[in-house]
């Protein structure tokens, strides 16, 4: 396998397009913003009236995010978003011209963006996508599946049909379909013997793409591997955490006038998953 190695970000000139950041205090929505220490030339913490707001995605986070935008925030990052009311998600997506970036655990790992083009090139009825997560024993399986759907949306595209084959206290197995007919196999395993990790693999008769993502709270980089008749190539990825990449994304969206569809995609995934759970049999 060829190794294209790992790269780091080019430095940004100090003071150029530096945005201010705050968080809603020390309550349930407060985020310590520790990531800002690694982005001193891009983001600067302040106590209030900031360009960007970071908050924890605990119950009711859509209300807090909307309040931040109504107060003048130019962008919001929601860390580890939990399920919320769908109407509130749609309202947030429709009312705001400012980007709301959902920092789900796996989505912003640089290995995902490194593999995305290759994944999308190979999808179709003759392809099979396998998605798997290993998580601690006490993990919430609904949240696990929601995060897995967010990962698939970012890496390949949205899952448009989903049904559980197994859903119990040890994990789940499910089958899904992408819009172009690609079959998706989803699995979660709760274990005390393995570190948290996520894998997405697409296989065709002569080609494959695989992305492996370690636990988001580790410094270990993800890997994206593309295989074909001539062998396997380890793709170039940035050496940074998914959380840091999410903050760089919202900054770029604000500075370029871009928008984020994260809230609407989250709402669609929540609808799909809720329907699948209602029809699941033990």
Buried (B, 14 or more C-beta within 10 A) or exposed (E): EEEEEBEEBEEBEEEEEBBBBBBBEEEEBBBEBEBBEEBEEBBBBEEEEBBBBBBBBBEBBBBBBBBBBEEEBBBBBBBBBBBBBBEBBBBBBEEBEBBBBBBBBBBBBBBBBBBBEBBBEBBEEEBBBBBBBBBEEEBEBBBBBBBBBBBBBBBBBBBBBBEBEEBEEEBBBBBBBBEEEBBBBBBBBBBEEEEBBBBBBBBBEEBBBBBBBBBBEEEEBBBBBBBBEEEEBBBBBBBBBBBBBBBBBBBBBBBEEEEBEBBBBBBBBBEBBEEBBEEBEE
